[in-house]
Every structure is written in C-alpha cells, then in structure tokens.
Amino acid sequence: MQSQDLKDIQKWCQENLINRKEAAEITGQSFDAFSQTIKQGRIKPFLEVGESGPSIIRLYLKSEIEEYGRQLKEKKERQNKG
C-alpha cells in the first residue's frame, strides 16, 4: 500500500470515526446511557479491535451516531408535545 493511501485512510478515520465518549456527547446521552444503548443493540461499533475487557477498542461511525442523535431528539420533542 502506498504512503499516500495510508494517509488518506488515516484522514478518513480521523474525520469519520469517534470513541464512546464522543458518541455520547453527540447523542446528548450520559456515558452510562450510551453504554446501555450499546448493550441493547441500538448502536453497534463500526470497528472493534482487541479481545475483550478494558483493552478492547470500539470506534463508531460518526454519521450513524449523528443520525441516532437526531432520532433521539425527535423522539424527545414528540414526547414533550404529547
């Protein structure tokens, strides 16, 4: 793989992948609430590296998290109106 290709991949990752803390902030959820969302299967990691336990790295696709955040906001607005 060419050096430029690797740079392009790295740039894409930096622009499009986020960690759990960033994802929770985007959705407006607490860290614990976002963790529950993951456990319920509503959000799945785009990339998961490692075995299991605290050393596992999970990254989420920013566009999917932003869409999920919009859905949560719309749901909250509907509940407040009703």
Buried (B, 14 or more C-beta within 10 A) or exposed (E): EEEEEEEEEEEEEEEBBBEBEBBBBBBEBEEEEBBEBBEEEEBEBBEEEEEEEEEEEBBBBBEBBBEBBEEBEEEEEEEEEE
